[in-house]
Amino acid sequence: MSEKLLRIKDYLGPYDYRAGFIYFTILIFNLSNLRSFTFDYEYGWERIRFFLIGLITYAILGLPLYLSLRLVQAFWRSRKKSFRFYLLELLFGSFITLASLKAGQDLVIPLLDTENFLISGIFLGELITRFIFAILFVAITHNRLRTLGHKLEATSQLNDQLKERYSQLIDSDEEIRTHASQLLHDRIQSKLMLAGAKLTRVSEVLSDEGKLGIQPVIKELEQIRSIDVREVSQLLTPNLAGEGLIGSCENLCSEYQPEITFIIDISQEVENLEEETKLGLYRIIEQAVINSIKHGPAAHVEISLARISLDQLELTVSDDGPGSTEDGSGTGTVVIDAWVSKLGGRKEIESKLGSGYTLRILIP
């Protein structure tokens, strides 16, 4: 039983509402009452005049309630509204409407010299009726809005949590890549260099035939150390400061040539962006290229990045693969979404089965 009462109490309030909404709603309700009095007049100017006088009168008499609700609204702006004070607020508003109506009967109607269209019953009965009506009216009109507000707030919190997780994902991904790059560059390169040096010393005591057999091995180790390891290290952590975004993307694409042809059209202007933005753009391009190869396979990939307005960049990666009707949900897609979220951008996908795949990112 107590649970049902709590549910009823929650349905009845408290609510945050706009004073203007209450003002105009009461005005509209009063117009239906005013209309019934117009039947005492013949069609023509007298009926129109009476209706306009009544409309202006109701509009003026509603101002005290409107101003009172604005004051109350300002009071609750930085405070949490309790149910008890919410009921007192509605009771006070009901009293204001009756007081305004009484003032209209005593002052405005004699001044206008027209019939009393502000007729009301016993003050206490009117007050109770208006109070109950106010509670139910606000509950009916605002409950759905409050429910949507709660859902919107919950969705906003989930969105913030998702952004935070995206940010953590990016930080973790970059940290792992940095450690792996350092491992390749420092430890593995050093070990390969030591191995090459040892083999060189060993070759000095070998016969000429032995030297001929070991020299190619030493040369291959040196090539792996100086070229292959360095290239893998650069793929893990692109040298954006030295090679820029354009150079880093060209190095990325060179890994997949000549099996795949690339057209890279990146505006030189983007090299002036912040390092984090350029890193994010590179990671999006990297994952998009990998997705084109892995899910295509594509034979032709176009990369375009340019400023399309004073405050917006457009990145497009398109391929000639088989296309898809659904957005992927793999690691690459998650990384792309994470960077798009961190950069405050928007992702668009254009794809049809058999007609390629286009990823478009708009970034402020």
NORNOR-V731719 format. One record per backbone hydrogen bond with DSSP energy under -1.0 kcal/mol. NH is the residue of the N-H (numbers start at 1). CO is the residue of the C=O. Records with the same first field share a line. If there is no record, write none. Layout:
NH=CO / CO
//
This chain:
5=1
6=2
7=3
8=4
9=5
10=6
11=7
12=8
13=9
22=18
23=19
24=20
25=21
26=22
27=23
28=24
29=25
30=26
31=27
34=30
35=31
36=32
40=37
41=38
48=44
49=45
50=46
51=47
52=48
53=49
54=50
55=51
56=52
57=53
58=54
59=55
60=56
61=57
62=58
63=60
66=62
67=63
68=64
69=65
70=66
71=67
72=68
73=69
74=70
75=71
76=72
79=76
86=82
87=83
88=84
89=85
90=86
91=87
92=88
93=89
94=90
95=91
96=92
97=93
98=94
99=95
100=96
101=97
102=98
103=99
104=100
105=101
106=102
107=103
109=104
111=107
112=108
113=109
114=109
117=115
126=122
127=123
128=124
129=125
130=126
131=127
132=128
133=129
134=130
135=131
136=132
137=133
138=134
139=135
140=136
141=137
142=138
143=139
146=142
147=143
148=144
149=145
150=146
151=147
152=148
153=149
154=150
155=151
156=152
157=153
158=154
159=155
160=156
161=157
162=158
163=159
164=160
165=161
166=162
167=163
168=164
169=165
170=166
171=167
172=168
173=169
174=170
175=171
176=172
177=173
178=174
179=175
180=176
181=177
182=178
183=179
184=180
185=181
186=182
188=183
189=184
190=186
191=187
192=188
193=189
194=190
195=191
196=192
197=193
198=194
199=195
200=196
201=197
202=198
203=199
205=202
211=207
212=208
213=209
214=210
215=211
218=214
219=215
220=216
221=217
222=218
223=219
224=220
225=221
226=222
227=223
228=223
229=224
231=227
232=228
233=229
234=230
235=231
236=232
237=233
240=238
243=239
247=243
248=244
249=245
250=246
251=247
252=248
253=249
254=250
256=253
260=256
261=299
263=301
265=303
267=305
270=267
271=268
272=269
273=270
278=274
279=275
280=276
281=277
282=278
283=279
284=280
285=281
286=282
287=283
288=284
289=285
290=286
291=287
292=288
293=289
294=290
295=291
298=292
301=261
302=318
303=263
304=316
305=265
306=314
308=312
309=312
313=363
314=306
315=361
316=304
317=359
318=302
319=357
320=300
334=330
335=331
336=332
337=333
338=334
339=335
340=336
341=337
342=338
343=339
345=340
346=362
348=360
350=358
352=356
354=322
355=352
356=321
358=350
359=317
360=348
361=315
362=346
363=313
//
